[in-house]
Amino acid sequence: MITTGGHTYEGSWENGEKNGRGKKTSSNGEVYEGHWKNGKRDGYGVLNDAHGQEIHSGFWKDDCFIRDFSKLTPEFKQTNKALFR
């Protein structure tokens, strides 16, 4: 577990960045659990508020929640093809 600036992260690392599956708890109590790429939320994940209520559940790209699937790149779809079956 790594703690910085009131945030904690438990999960996979690669080249000093969050990569793979992990869980980040922010200083405000929000919890994101899901996939990371180059230190950013990327892939499937769930964000809950400090009370455990779901804020977003679904796909993330470059740390942003994807509401419009037409914006997903072919590379992203290929990398996550198991999720699109």
N, C-alpha and C positions, 0 to 999 in steps of 0.2 A: 504494500500500500504506500502510495506517495501522497503527502499532504503539502500543498502550497497555497498561500493566500487564503486560507480558510476552506479550500476545496480539497476533497480527497478523491483519489483514483485507485481502483483495483482492477487489474487486467493486464492485457498483453502490451508489450512495448517492442518497437523496432526502430533502430537508428535514433534513439532518444525521443521518439514520438509515440503517442498512443496509436496502436495499430492492432486490428483484430477485435476480439470481444473485450468489453470492459464496462465498468460502472463508475460514474462520476457523481459525487454528491457535492453540490455547490454550497457556498457559505449561507445562502438563503434557504437551504433545505431541499431545493429541487434535486431530483435524482434522474439521471439519464443512464439507461442500461441498454447496450446494443453494440453495434459495430463502429469502429473508428478507422480512419485512414489519414496518415500524416498529421496526427494530432487533432483531427476534426471529426465530428459525427458524420458518418458516411456509410450508408447501407440501412438495414432495418434496425429500428430502435424505439424505445418508449421513454417519454419524458413525463415524470410525475411531479406534482407540487409537493410542498413540505408536509402536506396532510395525506399524501398517498393517492390523491385524485389525479387521474390521467389528464395531461394537457395535450400531448400529441402521441400518436402511435402510428408508425408507418416508416416511410423511406426518408432518408436524409441524404443530402449531397453538399459537400463543402461547408458543413456546420449549419445548413439551412434545411428546415422541414419542407418536403416537396408536396405541394398541394395539387400541382398540375403535372401528371405523369408524362405529358408530351415533351416536357423539358428534360427528361432523363436522356442522357446520351446513350448511343448504342454500346459504348464501352461499359457503362454502368450496368446496362441490362444484361450484357454478356457475363460480366463478373458475378452478377447476382441472379443468374438465369434460374436457379432452383426456386427462387421466390416468385417467379412469373409463370409457373406451371399451372 
